[in-house]
Amino acid sequence: MANGVVTPLPRIVGPTETVVSGEVIPAGVSMHLIIFNVLELIIIWQTVVSMGASILHRNPDIFPDPLAFNPERWLQSDSADLEKYLVSFSKGPRSCLGIK
């Protein structure tokens, strides 16, 4: 078995900084420029974080022995907790339309 095509799952950091895995990720920055008292430009740099689903799916802290075919891991009493880590078809508003 193999992963599908590895594509990043980009997410924009909100209006304030956030912490991801113990690392502080700064928020984006905006800058207002007024040129000759006529033209106002607003420039926004957004901070984007992303990761491929295969990186998450191969994390042994979440999925013990991640490369083993083990369908029983989804039949355990706590398997509902694993659902949030299964991002094969993305999550949230960008998830696969076929899931709905």
N, CA and C atoms as a LAMMPS dump frame, in Angstrom:
ITEM: TIMESTEP
0
ITEM: NUMBER OF ATOMS
300
ITEM: BOX BOUNDS ff ff ff
-5.0000000000000000e+02 5.0000000000000000e+02
-5.0000000000000000e+02 5.0000000000000000e+02
-5.0000000000000000e+02 5.0000000000000000e+02
ITEM: ATOMS id mol type element x y z
1 1 1 N 0.846 -1.169 0
2 1 2 C 0 0 0
3 1 3 C 0.894 1.236 0
4 2 1 N 0.4 2.277 -0.585
5 2 2 C 1.183 3.501 -0.659
6 2 3 C 0.277 4.704 -0.457
7 3 1 N 0.915 5.821 -0.182
8 3 2 C 0.164 7.075 -0.049
9 3 3 C -0.255 7.573 -1.414
10 4 1 N -1.228 8.45 -1.396
11 4 2 C -1.587 9.15 -2.619
12 4 3 C -0.541 10.232 -2.888
13 5 1 N -0.829 11.083 -3.802
14 5 2 C 0.079 12.181 -4.118
15 5 3 C 0.212 13.075 -2.893
16 6 1 N 1.454 13.382 -2.526
17 6 2 C 1.692 14.207 -1.346
18 6 3 C 1.523 15.67 -1.731
19 7 1 N 0.552 16.297 -1.13
20 7 2 C 0.338 17.725 -1.34
21 7 3 C 0.234 18.39 0.019
22 8 1 N 0.7 19.61 0.127
23 8 2 C 0.611 20.267 1.428
24 8 3 C -0.828 20.638 1.776
25 9 1 N -1.081 20.706 3.072
26 9 2 C -2.374 21.156 3.567
27 9 3 C -2.143 22.533 4.18
28 10 1 N -2.123 23.576 3.354
29 10 2 C -1.774 24.899 3.886
30 10 3 C -2.877 25.5 4.742
31 11 1 N -2.47 26.124 5.81
32 11 2 C -3.393 26.84 6.686
33 11 3 C -2.764 28.179 7.033
34 12 1 N -3.566 29.222 7.03
35 12 2 C -3.089 30.569 7.348
36 12 3 C -3.179 30.777 8.852
37 13 1 N -2.084 31.259 9.436
38 13 2 C -2.083 31.566 10.863
39 13 3 C -2.999 32.757 11.075
40 14 1 N -3.801 32.7 12.106
41 14 2 C -4.802 33.736 12.38
42 14 3 C -4.223 35.11 12.65
43 15 1 N -5.04 36.005 13.138
44 15 2 C -4.595 37.388 13.352
45 15 3 C -3.604 37.528 14.509
46 16 1 N -3.465 36.485 15.336
47 16 2 C -2.479 36.508 16.413
48 16 3 C -1.557 35.307 16.255
49 17 1 N -0.42 35.358 16.905
50 17 2 C 0.499 34.23 16.819
51 17 3 C -0.129 32.99 17.439
52 18 1 N 0.408 31.834 17.089
53 18 2 C -0.104 30.569 17.614
54 18 3 C 1.065 29.657 17.934
55 19 1 N 0.809 28.588 18.622
56 19 2 C 1.845 27.614 18.969
57 19 3 C 1.489 26.288 18.3
58 20 1 N 2.456 25.74 17.553
59 20 2 C 2.279 24.446 16.891
60 20 3 C 3.424 23.557 17.339
61 21 1 N 3.099 22.465 17.983
62 21 2 C 4.108 21.519 18.489
63 21 3 C 5.185 22.214 19.31
64 22 1 N 4.784 23.157 20.117
65 22 2 C 5.716 23.847 20.997
66 22 3 C 6.483 24.985 20.344
67 23 1 N 6.281 25.214 19.071
68 23 2 C 6.96 26.295 18.348
69 23 3 C 5.998 27.462 18.165
70 24 1 N 6.474 28.663 18.458
71 24 2 C 5.645 29.857 18.278
72 24 3 C 5.682 30.252 16.801
73 25 1 N 4.511 30.33 16.199
74 25 2 C 4.381 30.729 14.794
75 25 3 C 3.814 32.144 14.784
76 26 1 N 4.56 33.102 14.232
77 26 2 C 4.083 34.497 14.258
78 26 3 C 2.899 34.704 13.316
79 27 1 N 2.078 35.658 13.658
80 27 2 C 0.956 36.027 12.786
81 27 3 C 1.487 36.797 11.585
82 28 1 N 0.636 37.024 10.628
83 28 2 C 1.024 37.819 9.466
84 28 3 C 1.248 39.268 9.841
85 29 1 N 1.759 40.036 8.899
86 29 2 C 2.069 41.45 9.122
87 29 3 C 1.367 42.266 8.046
88 30 1 N 0.838 43.404 8.427
89 30 2 C 0.264 44.298 7.426
90 30 3 C 0.994 45.64 7.483
91 31 1 N 1.044 46.301 6.359
92 31 2 C 1.732 47.581 6.274
93 31 3 C 0.873 48.525 5.443
94 32 1 N 0.702 49.741 5.926
95 32 2 C -0.07 50.758 5.213
96 32 3 C 0.901 51.783 4.634
97 33 1 N 0.794 52.015 3.358
98 33 2 C 1.62 53.019 2.687
99 33 3 C 0.717 54.082 2.077
100 34 1 N 1.039 55.304 2.318
101 34 2 C 0.311 56.401 1.674
102 34 3 C 1.309 57.11 0.762
103 35 1 N 0.959 57.148 -0.514
104 35 2 C 1.862 57.707 -1.515
105 35 3 C 1.33 59.061 -1.957
106 36 1 N 2.135 60.098 -1.732
107 36 2 C 1.809 61.479 -2.13
108 36 3 C 0.441 61.927 -1.622
109 37 1 N 0.042 61.463 -0.461
110 37 2 C -1.246 61.794 0.141
111 37 3 C -2.429 61.518 -0.778
112 38 1 N -2.23 60.637 -1.727
113 38 2 C -3.293 60.345 -2.689
114 38 3 C -3.673 58.859 -2.667
115 39 1 N -2.68 58.026 -2.722
116 39 2 C -2.907 56.592 -2.884
117 39 3 C -2.512 55.866 -1.603
118 40 1 N -3.417 55.071 -1.098
119 40 2 C -3.113 54.279 0.089
120 40 3 C -3.037 52.816 -0.309
121 41 1 N -1.931 52.209 0.01
122 41 2 C -1.733 50.785 -0.263
123 41 3 C -1.711 50.032 1.054
124 42 1 N -2.367 48.918 1.085
125 42 2 C -2.318 48.035 2.242
126 42 3 C -1.693 46.73 1.771
127 43 1 N -0.549 46.421 2.335
128 43 2 C 0.168 45.202 1.974
129 43 3 C 0.063 44.241 3.148
130 44 1 N -0.35 43.019 2.859
131 44 2 C -0.52 42.019 3.909
132 44 3 C 0.326 40.797 3.561
133 45 1 N 1.189 40.444 4.493
134 45 2 C 1.938 39.197 4.385
135 45 3 C 1.313 38.218 5.351
136 46 1 N 0.906 37.082 4.855
137 46 2 C 0.275 36.092 5.715
138 46 3 C 1.277 34.984 6.027
139 47 1 N 1.214 34.482 7.237
140 47 2 C 2.041 33.348 7.617
141 47 3 C 1.255 32.081 7.326
142 48 1 N 1.841 31.207 6.538
143 48 2 C 1.182 29.97 6.145
144 48 3 C 1.992 28.792 6.679
145 49 1 N 1.33 27.857 7.291
146 49 2 C 1.965 26.609 7.705
147 49 3 C 1.308 25.488 6.916
148 50 1 N 2.08 24.463 6.603
149 50 2 C 1.5 23.349 5.852
150 50 3 C 2.261 22.067 6.157
151 51 1 N 1.637 20.973 5.787
152 51 2 C 2.224 19.668 6.008
153 51 3 C 1.543 18.685 5.063
154 52 1 N 2.254 17.658 4.674
155 52 2 C 1.668 16.603 3.86
156 52 3 C 1.002 15.56 4.739
157 53 1 N -0.081 14.991 4.264
158 53 2 C -0.809 13.983 5.038
159 53 3 C 0.065 12.784 5.352
160 54 1 N 0.973 12.424 4.448
161 54 2 C 1.813 11.246 4.689
162 54 3 C 2.724 11.443 5.889
163 55 1 N 3.119 12.67 6.177
164 55 2 C 3.959 12.932 7.35
165 55 3 C 3.174 12.629 8.616
166 56 1 N 1.937 13.068 8.666
167 56 2 C 1.098 12.806 9.833
168 56 3 C 0.776 11.32 9.959
169 57 1 N 0.454 10.68 8.855
170 57 2 C 0.055 9.274 8.892
171 57 3 C 1.206 8.346 9.258
172 58 1 N 2.439 8.809 9.12
173 58 2 C 3.599 7.984 9.468
174 58 3 C 4.198 8.349 10.823
175 59 1 N 3.479 9.112 11.613
176 59 2 C 3.96 9.511 12.93
177 59 3 C 3.698 8.371 13.918
178 60 1 N 4.771 7.738 14.442
179 60 2 C 4.559 6.6 15.347
180 60 3 C 3.979 6.995 16.705
181 61 1 N 4.031 8.283 17.054
182 61 2 C 3.402 8.713 18.302
183 61 3 C 1.88 8.647 18.205
184 62 1 N 1.369 8.792 17.004
185 62 2 C -0.083 8.753 16.79
186 62 3 C -0.529 7.373 16.327
187 63 1 N 0.176 6.832 15.329
188 63 2 C -0.14 5.519 14.776
189 63 3 C 1.03 4.574 15.049
190 64 1 N 0.983 3.801 16.139
191 64 2 C 2.077 2.873 16.413
192 64 3 C 2.299 1.924 15.227
193 65 1 N 3.552 1.701 14.898
194 65 2 C 3.941 0.884 13.735
195 65 3 C 3.183 1.358 12.495
196 66 1 N 3.412 2.607 12.087
197 66 2 C 2.574 3.233 11.052
198 66 3 C 2.637 2.587 9.677
199 67 1 N 3.705 1.869 9.356
200 67 2 C 3.809 1.277 8.021
201 67 3 C 3.165 -0.106 7.931
202 68 1 N 2.728 -0.626 9.07
203 68 2 C 2.072 -1.941 9.072
204 68 3 C 0.599 -1.802 8.703
205 69 1 N 0.107 -2.744 7.915
206 69 2 C -1.319 -2.789 7.61
207 69 3 C -2.011 -3.369 8.824
208 70 1 N -2.739 -2.533 9.546
209 70 2 C -3.348 -2.939 10.804
210 70 3 C -4.761 -2.355 10.905
211 71 1 N -5.731 -2.963 10.221
212 71 2 C -7.096 -2.421 10.272
213 71 3 C -7.713 -2.503 11.67
214 72 1 N -7.172 -3.349 12.537
215 72 2 C -7.709 -3.468 13.89
216 72 3 C -7.528 -2.19 14.7
217 73 1 N -6.583 -1.341 14.302
218 73 2 C -6.383 -0.094 15.051
219 73 3 C -7.645 0.776 15.014
220 74 1 N -8.492 0.556 14.02
221 74 2 C -9.735 1.321 13.903
222 74 3 C -10.898 0.642 14.602
223 75 1 N -10.663 -0.526 15.186
224 75 2 C -11.722 -1.264 15.868
225 75 3 C -11.558 -1.236 17.382
226 76 1 N -10.592 -0.508 17.894
227 76 2 C -10.35 -0.395 19.335
228 76 3 C -11.388 0.531 19.964
229 77 1 N -11.48 0.485 21.273
230 77 2 C -12.451 1.34 21.978
231 77 3 C -12.113 2.822 21.849
232 78 1 N -10.833 3.146 21.663
233 78 2 C -10.434 4.551 21.535
234 78 3 C -10.163 4.96 20.092
235 79 1 N -10.631 4.175 19.136
236 79 2 C -10.333 4.475 17.731
237 79 3 C -10.987 5.767 17.247
238 80 1 N -12.039 6.207 17.901
239 80 2 C -12.666 7.48 17.515
240 80 3 C -11.688 8.639 17.701
241 81 1 N -10.747 8.502 18.639
242 81 2 C -9.739 9.543 18.844
243 81 3 C -8.786 9.664 17.656
244 82 1 N -8.623 8.582 16.894
245 82 2 C -7.734 8.607 15.729
246 82 3 C -8.337 9.357 14.552
247 83 1 N -9.647 9.499 14.522
248 83 2 C -10.332 10.123 13.384
249 83 3 C -9.771 11.508 13.054
250 84 1 N -9.448 12.29 14.076
251 84 2 C -8.967 13.642 13.809
252 84 3 C -7.598 13.645 13.144
253 85 1 N -6.883 12.521 13.216
254 85 2 C -5.557 12.437 12.598
255 85 3 C -5.596 11.81 11.209
256 86 1 N -6.74 11.329 10.783
257 86 2 C -6.862 10.732 9.46
258 86 3 C -7.22 11.837 8.464
259 87 1 N -6.235 12.285 7.717
260 87 2 C -6.441 13.412 6.803
261 87 3 C -6.176 13.011 5.353
262 88 1 N -6.472 11.767 5.022
263 88 2 C -6.224 11.278 3.657
264 88 3 C -6.887 12.148 2.603
265 89 1 N -8.063 12.629 2.906
266 89 2 C -8.823 13.434 1.96
267 89 3 C -9.049 14.842 2.484
268 90 1 N -8.107 15.319 3.294
269 90 2 C -8.129 16.648 3.902
270 90 3 C -9.172 16.711 5.009
271 91 1 N -9.323 17.875 5.59
272 91 2 C -10.278 18.085 6.674
273 91 3 C -10.908 19.457 6.524
274 92 1 N -11.998 19.672 7.215
275 92 2 C -12.638 20.975 7.241
276 92 3 C -13.264 21.362 5.923
277 93 1 N -13.279 22.65 5.605
278 93 2 C -13.967 23.119 4.396
279 93 3 C -13.294 22.667 3.107
280 94 1 N -12.062 22.174 3.183
281 94 2 C -11.361 21.724 1.978
282 94 3 C -11.389 20.212 1.815
283 95 1 N -12.224 19.538 2.578
284 95 2 C -12.232 18.08 2.521
285 95 3 C -12.874 17.587 1.221
286 96 1 N -12.662 16.334 0.957
287 96 2 C -13.184 15.705 -0.264
288 96 3 C -14.712 15.773 -0.285
289 97 1 N -15.267 16.21 -1.386
290 97 2 C -16.727 16.307 -1.51
291 97 3 C -17.403 14.945 -1.462
292 98 1 N -16.674 13.89 -1.826
293 98 2 C -17.248 12.561 -1.81
294 98 3 C -17.527 12.031 -0.419
295 99 1 N -16.874 12.6 0.585
296 99 2 C -17.096 12.157 1.965
297 99 3 C -18.483 12.58 2.433
298 100 1 N -18.935 13.734 1.976
299 100 2 C -20.232 14.252 2.414
300 100 3 C -21.3 13.614 1.608
